[in-house]
């Protein structure tokens, strides 16, 4: 395919999480800028399910022509490959990394009705009633699932995992009293925290977060090993021509690094990164190694 021929029709960007989730919010910011840069519409499609594997699998199986992209997160792009016994795609063989977009710490939120003001108090409550509290995550293999499993193991507490399709649903479950706590992305939780409906008690960055400087880290609460990042990247089907991947990568990096988009992302508590496909590929590999150890240690499963 000649370089000049691409793109000649609309591009579809598949988000494997529901509308209103943080991947959806960031994907829409990108799509709005990518369309004029490419001279074609960029249509965002939400295809949630199976911890993000469903939509990411659709990208892996799509025609490798640059017209189907995926906007995904650590689970479906890396960690699920060691968590699930069987996946219908291999993120390392069936996907081509295009751009590492942004990253955010996870925020530990609790139901304000529990009257908990700190990590220490949450641990004390959980220890006083083992197996009685539930926590929500945005799906098996997500940072929100594995971070809590690591925290449970480190703190010696027993709380029960309930997976949901995305962070708005986790927040709703906490508000409705179905679950007591969860690690969620600040983008969807902070409006509820600011209105007093959710209580935020810690962030999962290794040092205080630039985007949430007022919240203590889990390291400050005595759990330095509990560190995680909700990062997001753009991928294409594996055999997409290199010239197309390079074009898409170049446009996306420029978009993420533009002042307007940086500002929009920071408002959603995401730190813009904007590195090429190689940066995303390296991160995917290191996340498998890191969380693979946590999965072995904690016995976390997808089933």
KEKE-3310 file (N, C-alpha, C; in steps of 0.2 Angstrom, whole numbers, plus 5000, padded with zeros to 4 digits):
npx = (5004:5003:5011:5004:4991:4985:4976:4961:4948:4936:4943:4943:4942:4944:4938:4940:4932:4918:4908:4912:4921:4939:4948:4940:4937:4949:4953:4943:4947:4959:4955:4947:4957:4965:4958:4957:4971:4973:4964:4953:4937:4938:4932:4926:4923:4915:4918:4916:4920:4925:4937:4943:4948:4940:4937:4950:4954:4947:4953:4966:4962:4958:4958:4975:4977:4978:4966:4959:4961:4966:4963:4970:4973:4984:4980:4973:4983:4995:4996:4985:4989:4997:4988:4976:4971:4968:4968:4961:4970:4987:4995:5008:5011:5001:4997:5002:5012:5008:5008:5012:5002:4997:4998:4991:4990:4983:4968:4964:4949:4935:4919:4911:4902:4908:4915:4930:4946:4959:4972:4977:4966:4957:4963:4963:4949:4946:4953:4946:4935:4936:4935:4922:4921:4919:4928:4928:4933:4940:4939:4946:4963:4966:4974:4968:4963:4974:4982:4975:4975:4988:4990:4981:4988:5000:4996:4990:4976:4958:4948:4934:4934:4926:4922:4920:4913:4919:4927:4917:4906:4912:4913:4899:4895:4901:4895:4882:4884:4887:4900:4915:4926:4939:4952:4953:4953:4958:4951:4937:4933:4937:4927:4916:4923:4926:4913:4910:4904:4911:4926:4942:4958:4971:4985:4992:5005:5023:5029:5022:5009:5010:4998:4989:4993:4989:4986:4991:5004:5003:5015:5018:5009:5014:5016:5026:5028:5017:5013:5007:5002:4990:4991:4990:4988:4990:4986:4989:4983:4994:5001:5001:5006:5023:5025:5013:5010:5021:5017:5004:5009:5018:5009:5000:5009:5013:5001:4998:5008:5005:5000:4987:4980:4988:4984:4971:4972:4978:4969:4960:4967:4978:4994:5002:5011:5016:5025:5034:5029:5039:5042:5030:5030:5041:5036:5025:5031:5039:5029:5022:5032:5033:5020:5017:5025:5018:5005:5009:5013:5002:4992:4982:4968:4959:4948)
npy = (4994:5011:5025:5037:5033:5030:5037:5032:5030:5030:5027:5015:5015:5004:5003:4993:4994:5001:5016:5031:5026:5028:5024:5026:5040:5046:5040:5046:5060:5059:5054:5064:5073:5066:5063:5076:5077:5065:5067:5060:5053:5047:5034:5030:5015:5006:4991:4982:4969:4953:4957:4966:4959:4955:4966:4970:4958:4958:4968:4962:4952:4959:4966:4969:4983:4996:5002:4998:5001:4999:5005:5002:4994:4989:4976:4968:4971:4965:4959:4950:4939:4931:4928:4923:4907:4903:4912:4921:4927:4933:4945:4949:4943:4946:4959:4976:4987:5005:5018:5024:5031:5038:5039:5035:5036:5023:5025:5023:5020:5021:5017:5030:5028:5019:5025:5027:5034:5032:5021:5013:5011:5005:4993:4988:4987:4977:4966:4964:4958:4945:4940:4946:4959:4966:4970:4980:4979:4984:4973:4956:4954:4967:4983:4987:4976:4967:4975:4977:4963:4961:4971:4965:4953:4958:4966:4956:4953:4948:4951:4951:4948:4957:4958:4971:4979:4991:5007:5017:5008:5001:5012:5015:5003:5004:5016:5011:5002:4989:4985:4988:4995:5000:5000:5013:5023:5040:5048:5045:5044:5055:5066:5061:5060:5073:5078:5072:5059:5048:5041:5045:5037:5034:5034:5025:5027:5028:5038:5054:5059:5069:5073:5071:5078:5079:5067:5053:5041:5023:5018:5027:5023:5012:5001:4999:4991:4991:4997:5004:5007:5014:5013:5018:5013:5014:5002:4991:4979:4965:4963:4975:4986:4993:5007:5012:5011:5019:5031:5033:5032:5043:5054:5052:5054:5067:5073:5069:5076:5089:5105:5108:5095:5089:5097:5094:5080:5080:5086:5076:5069:5061:5058:5064:5054:5050:5042:5032:5017:5008:5011:5008:4994:4989:4992:4984:4971:4972:4974:4961:4953:4959:4959:4945:4939:4944:4938:4924:4924:4929:4921:4925:4924:4923:4917)
npz = (5000:4995:5004:5002:5001:5013:5026:5018:5022:5036:5052:5065:5082:5095:5111:5125:5136:5145:5140:5147:5155:5161:5150:5139:5140:5138:5126:5117:5118:5111:5098:5093:5090:5082:5070:5062:5060:5052:5042:5041:5048:5065:5073:5089:5097:5109:5117:5129:5141:5148:5156:5147:5138:5127:5118:5115:5109:5098:5090:5089:5080:5069:5052:5046:5042:5046:5049:5060:5076:5093:5110:5125:5141:5155:5159:5147:5138:5143:5156:5158:5150:5158:5168:5164:5160:5147:5132:5118:5110:5108:5116:5113:5101:5092:5092:5087:5095:5096:5102:5118:5129:5141:5159:5176:5193:5204:5214:5231:5236:5248:5255:5262:5273:5281:5289:5289:5289:5285:5278:5288:5296:5288:5286:5299:5301:5291:5296:5307:5303:5294:5277:5276:5270:5254:5239:5224:5207:5191:5183:5180:5181:5179:5184:5195:5201:5203:5211:5223:5227:5229:5240:5249:5252:5257:5268:5275:5275:5272:5260:5249:5231:5218:5202:5190:5175:5172:5179:5182:5186:5197:5206:5207:5214:5226:5231:5232:5242:5239:5238:5248:5246:5234:5221:5211:5195:5196:5187:5186:5199:5207:5205:5213:5225:5228:5230:5241:5241:5240:5248:5248:5252:5249:5237:5223:5218:5218:5224:5231:5221:5206:5201:5211:5224:5237:5243:5253:5249:5248:5252:5262:5271:5276:5267:5256:5245:5237:5223:5209:5192:5182:5166:5148:5131:5113:5101:5086:5074:5073:5060:5053:5041:5042:5039:5040:5054:5059:5054:5061:5074:5075:5073:5084:5095:5094:5096:5109:5116:5114:5120:5123:5123:5133:5144:5145:5148:5161:5168:5170:5178:5173:5168:5154:5142:5129:5121:5108:5099:5103:5117:5123:5120:5128:5141:5141:5141:5154:5163:5162:5168:5181:5187:5185:5195:5206:5204:5205:5218:5226:5221:5213:5202:5186:5186)
capx = (5000:5007:5010:4999:4984:4982:4970:4956:4941:4936:4947:4939:4947:4940:4940:4937:4929:4912:4907:4913:4927:4944:4951:4935:4938:4956:4952:4939:4951:4964:4951:4945:4963:4968:4954:4959:4978:4974:4960:4947:4934:4941:4926:4927:4918:4916:4917:4918:4919:4931:4942:4946:4951:4935:4938:4957:4955:4944:4959:4971:4960:4955:4963:4980:4977:4978:4959:4956:4966:4964:4965:4969:4977:4989:4977:4972:4989:5001:4995:4981:4993:4999:4983:4971:4974:4967:4966:4960:4975:4993:4996:5015:5012:4995:4996:5008:5012:5009:5010:5011:4999:4997:4997:4988:4990:4976:4966:4961:4943:4931:4912:4911:4898:4912:4919:4937:4949:4966:4974:4977:4959:4954:4966:4960:4942:4946:4956:4941:4929:4939:4930:4915:4920:4920:4931:4927:4939:4938:4940:4951:4969:4967:4978:4964:4962:4980:4985:4971:4977:4995:4989:4978:4994:5005:4993:4987:4968:4955:4942:4932:4935:4920:4924:4915:4915:4923:4927:4910:4902:4915:4911:4892:4894:4903:4890:4876:4885:4888:4907:4917:4932:4942:4957:4950:4957:4955:4947:4930:4932:4938:4921:4913:4927:4925:4906:4909:4900:4917:4931:4949:4962:4978:4987:4997:5012:5029:5030:5016:5007:5009:4991:4985:4998:4986:4984:4997:5005:5003:5021:5018:5005:5018:5016:5030:5028:5010:5014:5004:5000:4985:4993:4985:4992:4986:4989:4985:4984:5001:5004:5000:5013:5027:5024:5006:5012:5025:5013:5000:5013:5020:5003:4998:5015:5012:4994:4998:5013:5002:4998:4979:4979:4991:4980:4965:4973:4980:4962:4958:4972:4982:5001:5003:5018:5017:5031:5032:5027:5044:5041:5024:5032:5045:5032:5021:5035:5041:5023:5021:5037:5032:5014:5018:5027:5012:5000:5011:5013:4995:4987:4976:4966:4954:4941)
capy = (5000:5017:5029:5042:5030:5029:5033:5034:5030:5031:5023:5013:5014:5000:5003:4987:4996:5005:5023:5035:5024:5032:5023:5029:5047:5048:5038:5052:5066:5057:5053:5071:5077:5061:5064:5081:5075:5060:5069:5055:5052:5042:5032:5026:5010:5003:4984:4979:4962:4948:4961:4970:4954:4955:4971:4969:4952:4961:4972:4957:4948:4964:4966:4973:4989:5003:5005:4996:5002:4998:5009:4998:4995:4984:4969:4965:4971:4962:4955:4944:4933:4926:4927:4919:4900:4903:4919:4919:4931:4934:4952:4950:4941:4948:4966:4980:4993:5011:5023:5024:5038:5042:5035:5038:5031:5021:5029:5018:5023:5017:5019:5035:5026:5015:5030:5025:5039:5030:5014:5009:5010:5000:4986:4986:4984:4971:4961:4962:4953:4942:4937:4949:4964:4965:4975:4980:4980:4985:4966:4952:4956:4975:4985:4988:4969:4965:4980:4975:4957:4963:4974:4960:4949:4962:4968:4951:4954:4944:4954:4947:4952:4957:4962:4975:4981:4998:5010:5020:5003:5000:5018:5014:4998:5007:5021:5007:4998:4982:4984:4993:4998:4998:5004:5015:5028:5046:5052:5044:5044:5062:5070:5059:5061:5080:5079:5069:5053:5043:5044:5043:5037:5033:5033:5019:5029:5026:5045:5057:5060:5076:5075:5071:5078:5079:5060:5049:5034:5017:5017:5031:5019:5006:4996:5002:4986:4991:5002:5002:5013:5013:5016:5017:5013:5012:4996:4989:4972:4964:4963:4981:4989:4998:5014:5015:5011:5025:5037:5034:5034:5050:5059:5052:5057:5074:5075:5069:5081:5096:5108:5107:5088:5088:5100:5089:5074:5082:5088:5069:5065:5057:5061:5062:5052:5051:5039:5028:5010:5004:5013:5003:4987:4988:4992:4978:4966:4973:4973:4954:4951:4961:4956:4938:4937:4945:4933:4918:4925:4930:4916:4928:4920:4926:4912)
capz = (5000:4995:5009:5001:5000:5019:5026:5013:5025:5043:5056:5071:5088:5099:5118:5128:5142:5144:5139:5153:5159:5159:5144:5135:5141:5135:5118:5114:5117:5105:5092:5091:5087:5076:5064:5057:5058:5047:5037:5041:5055:5069:5077:5095:5098:5116:5116:5135:5142:5149:5158:5142:5132:5122:5113:5113:5105:5091:5087:5087:5074:5063:5046:5048:5037:5049:5050:5066:5082:5100:5115:5130:5147:5157:5159:5141:5134:5146:5162:5157:5147:5164:5173:5161:5157:5140:5129:5111:5106:5112:5115:5111:5094:5088:5092:5086:5099:5092:5106:5125:5129:5148:5165:5182:5199:5206:5220:5235:5239:5252:5257:5268:5278:5285:5294:5288:5287:5283:5276:5294:5299:5283:5288:5306:5300:5287:5300:5313:5300:5288:5272:5276:5266:5247:5235:5217:5202:5184:5179:5181:5178:5179:5190:5201:5204:5206:5216:5229:5229:5232:5246:5254:5254:5261:5274:5279:5276:5268:5257:5243:5225:5214:5196:5186:5168:5172:5185:5184:5189:5204:5210:5209:5218:5232:5233:5233:5247:5237:5240:5253:5244:5227:5218:5204:5192:5199:5182:5187:5206:5210:5206:5218:5231:5229:5232:5248:5241:5240:5252:5245:5257:5247:5230:5222:5215:5223:5228:5230:5213:5204:5199:5217:5229:5244:5245:5255:5246:5252:5256:5268:5276:5278:5262:5250:5239:5234:5219:5202:5187:5176:5160:5143:5125:5107:5097:5080:5073:5072:5053:5050:5038:5046:5037:5043:5061:5060:5053:5067:5080:5074:5074:5091:5100:5093:5099:5117:5118:5112:5126:5124:5125:5140:5149:5146:5152:5168:5171:5171:5183:5169:5166:5147:5141:5122:5118:5102:5100:5107:5124:5125:5120:5134:5146:5141:5144:5161:5167:5163:5173:5188:5189:5185:5201:5211:5203:5208:5226:5229:5219:5210:5196:5182:5185)
cpx = (5004:5006:5004:4992:4981:4981:4965:4949:4942:4940:4943:4944:4942:4943:4936:4934:4922:4913:4908:4918:4933:4947:4946:4936:4944:4956:4948:4943:4956:4960:4949:4951:4966:4964:4956:4967:4978:4969:4954:4944:4938:4935:4928:4922:4920:4914:4919:4917:4926:4937:4946:4948:4946:4937:4945:4958:4952:4949:4964:4969:4957:4960:4968:4982:4977:4971:4955:4962:4962:4967:4964:4974:4981:4986:4977:4979:4995:4999:4991:4984:4996:4994:4977:4974:4973:4965:4966:4965:4981:4995:5003:5016:5006:4994:5003:5007:5013:5011:5008:5008:4999:4997:4995:4989:4983:4975:4962:4955:4938:4924:4913:4907:4902:4916:4926:4940:4956:4966:4974:4970:4955:4957:4963:4953:4942:4948:4951:4936:4932:4934:4923:4915:4922:4924:4929:4933:4936:4939:4946:4958:4971:4971:4974:4963:4969:4983:4981:4974:4984:4994:4986:4984:4998:5002:4990:4979:4965:4948:4941:4932:4928:4922:4918:4917:4920:4923:4921:4906:4905:4912:4904:4891:4896:4898:4884:4878:4886:4896:4909:4922:4934:4948:4954:4954:4954:4950:4939:4928:4932:4931:4917:4916:4925:4918:4905:4905:4905:4922:4938:4954:4970:4979:4992:5004:5017:5030:5023:5015:5007:5002:4986:4989:4995:4985:4990:4997:5004:5009:5021:5014:5008:5018:5019:5030:5022:5011:5011:5002:4995:4987:4989:4989:4987:4990:4985:4986:4991:5005:5003:5006:5016:5026:5018:5007:5016:5021:5008:5004:5015:5015:5001:5003:5014:5006:4995:5003:5010:5000:4991:4978:4982:4987:4974:4966:4975:4974:4959:4962:4977:4989:5002:5010:5020:5024:5029:5030:5033:5044:5035:5026:5036:5041:5028:5025:5037:5035:5021:5025:5035:5025:5013:5020:5022:5007:5002:5011:5007:4990:4981:4974:4960:4947:4937)
cpy = (5006:5021:5034:5039:5029:5036:5036:5033:5030:5025:5021:5012:5011:5001:4998:4988:5000:5012:5026:5032:5028:5030:5026:5037:5049:5046:5044:5058:5065:5057:5060:5074:5072:5062:5069:5080:5070:5062:5064:5054:5046:5040:5028:5021:5007:4996:4981:4972:4958:4952:4965:4965:4954:4960:4971:4964:4954:4964:4967:4953:4953:4964:4971:4979:4996:5006:5003:4997:5000:5003:5005:4999:4989:4977:4966:4966:4967:4956:4949:4938:4929:4925:4922:4912:4900:4910:4917:4924:4932:4941:4954:4948:4944:4955:4970:4986:5000:5017:5022:5031:5041:5037:5039:5033:5029:5024:5024:5022:5019:5021:5024:5032:5021:5019:5028:5031:5038:5023:5010:5007:5005:4993:4984:4983:4978:4965:4959:4958:4950:4939:4941:4955:4962:4971:4975:4982:4981:4979:4963:4954:4963:4977:4986:4981:4967:4969:4978:4968:4957:4966:4969:4955:4952:4964:4962:4951:4950:4948:4951:4951:4951:4961:4965:4977:4987:5001:5014:5015:5001:5006:5017:5009:5000:5012:5017:5002:4990:4980:4989:4997:4996:5003:5006:5021:5035:5049:5051:5045:5051:5066:5068:5060:5069:5082:5076:5062:5047:5046:5041:5043:5036:5033:5028:5021:5028:5032:5048:5059:5067:5078:5075:5072:5078:5072:5056:5043:5028:5015:5021:5027:5013:5000:4998:4997:4987:4998:5000:5008:5010:5017:5014:5017:5012:5007:4995:4982:4971:4965:4970:4984:4994:5005:5017:5016:5017:5031:5038:5035:5041:5055:5058:5055:5064:5077:5075:5074:5088:5099:5107:5100:5086:5091:5096:5083:5075:5083:5081:5065:5060:5061:5059:5060:5053:5049:5034:5021:5006:5005:5008:4996:4985:4988:4986:4972:4966:4972:4965:4951:4953:4958:4949:4936:4938:4940:4926:4919:4925:4924:4919:4924:4925:4923:4913)
cpz = (5000:5001:5008:5001:5007:5023:5021:5015:5032:5047:5063:5077:5093:5106:5121:5134:5140:5143:5146:5157:5157:5153:5138:5134:5137:5127:5115:5113:5111:5099:5089:5088:5081:5070:5059:5055:5052:5041:5036:5048:5058:5074:5083:5096:5105:5115:5123:5136:5143:5151:5153:5136:5126:5116:5111:5108:5098:5087:5084:5080:5068:5057:5047:5043:5040:5051:5056:5071:5088:5105:5122:5136:5149:5156:5152:5136:5136:5151:5161:5154:5152:5169:5170:5159:5150:5137:5122:5107:5111:5111:5112:5103:5090:5088:5091:5090:5095:5096:5114:5127:5136:5153:5171:5187:5200:5213:5225:5238:5243:5253:5263:5274:5283:5290:5294:5286:5284:5281:5283:5297:5294:5285:5294:5305:5296:5292:5305:5310:5294:5284:5272:5271:5259:5244:5228:5213:5195:5180:5181:5177:5177:5185:5196:5205:5207:5211:5223:5232:5232:5239:5251:5257:5259:5268:5278:5280:5271:5266:5250:5236:5221:5208:5193:5179:5167:5178:5187:5188:5196:5208:5212:5214:5225:5235:5235:5239:5246:5239:5244:5251:5237:5225:5211:5202:5195:5194:5184:5194:5209:5210:5212:5225:5233:5232:5239:5248:5241:5245:5249:5251:5255:5239:5229:5219:5221:5227:5227:5223:5212:5203:5205:5223:5236:5247:5247:5250:5251:5255:5262:5274:5278:5273:5255:5244:5235:5229:5212:5198:5183:5170:5154:5136:5119:5103:5091:5079:5071:5065:5049:5047:5042:5045:5040:5051:5063:5059:5059:5073:5080:5076:5081:5096:5100:5097:5107:5119:5117:5119:5128:5127:5132:5145:5151:5150:5159:5172:5173:5176:5179:5167:5159:5146:5134:5120:5112:5104:5104:5114:5126:5125:5126:5140:5147:5144:5151:5165:5168:5168:5180:5190:5189:5192:5206:5210:5206:5216:5229:5227:5216:5204:5193:5183:5192)
residu = (UNK:UNK:UNK:UNK:UNK:UNK:UNK:UNK:UNK:UNK:UNK:UNK:UNK:UNK:UNK:UNK:UNK:UNK:UNK:UNK:UNK:UNK:UNK:UNK:UNK:UNK:UNK:UNK:UNK:UNK:UNK:UNK:UNK:UNK:UNK:UNK:UNK:UNK:UNK:UNK:UNK:UNK:UNK:UNK:UNK:UNK:UNK:UNK:UNK:UNK:UNK:UNK:UNK:UNK:UNK:UNK:UNK:UNK:UNK:UNK:UNK:UNK:UNK:UNK:UNK:UNK:UNK:UNK:UNK:UNK:UNK:UNK:UNK:UNK:UNK:UNK:UNK:UNK:UNK:UNK:UNK:UNK:UNK:UNK:UNK:UNK:UNK:UNK:UNK:UNK:UNK:UNK:UNK:UNK:UNK:UNK:UNK:UNK:UNK:UNK:UNK:UNK:UNK:UNK:UNK:UNK:UNK:UNK:UNK:UNK:UNK:UNK:UNK:UNK:UNK:UNK:UNK:UNK:UNK:UNK:UNK:UNK:UNK:UNK:UNK:UNK:UNK:UNK:UNK:UNK:UNK:UNK:UNK:UNK:UNK:UNK:UNK:UNK:UNK:UNK:UNK:UNK:UNK:UNK:UNK:UNK:UNK:UNK:UNK:UNK:UNK:UNK:UNK:UNK:UNK:UNK:UNK:UNK:UNK:UNK:UNK:UNK:UNK:UNK:UNK:UNK:UNK:UNK:UNK:UNK:UNK:UNK:UNK:UNK:UNK:UNK:UNK:UNK:UNK:UNK:UNK:UNK:UNK:UNK:UNK:UNK:UNK:UNK:UNK:UNK:UNK:UNK:UNK:UNK:UNK:UNK:UNK:UNK:UNK:UNK:UNK:UNK:UNK:UNK:UNK:UNK:UNK:UNK:UNK:UNK:UNK:UNK:UNK:UNK:UNK:UNK:UNK:UNK:UNK:UNK:UNK:UNK:UNK:UNK:UNK:UNK:UNK:UNK:UNK:UNK:UNK:UNK:UNK:UNK:UNK:UNK:UNK:UNK:UNK:UNK:UNK:UNK:UNK:UNK:UNK:UNK:UNK:UNK:UNK:UNK:UNK:UNK:UNK:UNK:UNK:UNK:UNK:UNK:UNK:UNK:UNK:UNK:UNK:UNK:UNK:UNK:UNK:UNK:UNK:UNK:UNK:UNK:UNK:UNK:UNK:UNK:UNK:UNK:UNK:UNK:UNK:UNK:UNK:UNK:UNK:UNK:UNK:UNK:UNK:UNK:UNK:UNK:UNK:UNK:UNK:UNK:UNK:UNK:UNK:UNK:UNK:UNK:UNK)
# end
